[in-house]
Each structure stands twice: as structure tokens, then as C-alpha cells.
Amino acid sequence: MYTGKKGAFQSDLVYEIFSRHLKQTIGAVVDHELPVGGLALCTAAMERALELWAEGEAPKNLKVSDDDSKNDNKKKVFGGDEWIARTGGYATLASGLHKDDQWPIIITEAEARFPNAVAVSSGLVVAAPLEAQAIRAALSLW
């Protein structure tokens, strides 16, 4: 039962980023029940942005290199083994969240941060106005 204290993945920054993921995947053909991967990726992206900000970098203006041999003081792109491992760690944590207690809080808080969405009583976003759906959200990846 929710006690009023924030738990894992319940920061305002995570909600803001995760809301974008939810909005873009509304109406996706494949329903994975709980968006564990999306929450993990959003959390890792937030961590990356905060690390860059702490180092004095502007994440949007960052020049990156995906080749370490050509890395003349450029930051590595958001990817590679390090970020795969970090995202995987977040996915493991998200998989352990309680479906009936913690997920509804996370979904509801994220939903509250974007307009024009329609949610069902289970707390999962299932529909929105057709114009709000991104075409890429309707494509199956396999």
C-alpha cells in the first residue's frame, strides 16, 4: 500500500521523461503489459543527462563520438556497453516493482504530465486522439 513516500522511479524528472515515452507508444501494436524497458531507458537517459550537466556540459549541444580512438575530449554517445549495462540494471529494478502498488503510481504520475491522453482504470494508457499517435508507435519491431 502506498504510504505517501516516494519510491524507486518516482522522481519528478523520471516522470517527465517517462511521460514522453508513454505518449509516443500509445496505441502500439505490441502490448508488453508493463513498460519496464521504457522506464529503464528513460531513467538511464535521465542519469546520462544529469552526469553531463554535473560536468558542465549541455546535453543537447554535446559533440559526441562513437569511436573511442577518435575521442579527442569528446563524450561517448549514449550507448555502448556501459549504458546497456546501466539500462539493464534499471530494467531489473523496474521488473521487481509491484504491479498493483508501484506501477499504478508511476503510470498515473507520468500520464498527468501530458495532455489529451485517455487512460483506463488499470492505470495503463491505451488510447489517445488519432492525431496524437506517432506512426512509429504502431510499428512492430519484430
Summary of the structure (lengths in Angstrom):
residues: 142
radius of gyration: 16.7
end to end distance: 37.0
largest distance: 51.9
contacts: 353
relative contact order: 0.21
helix: 50%
strand: 6%
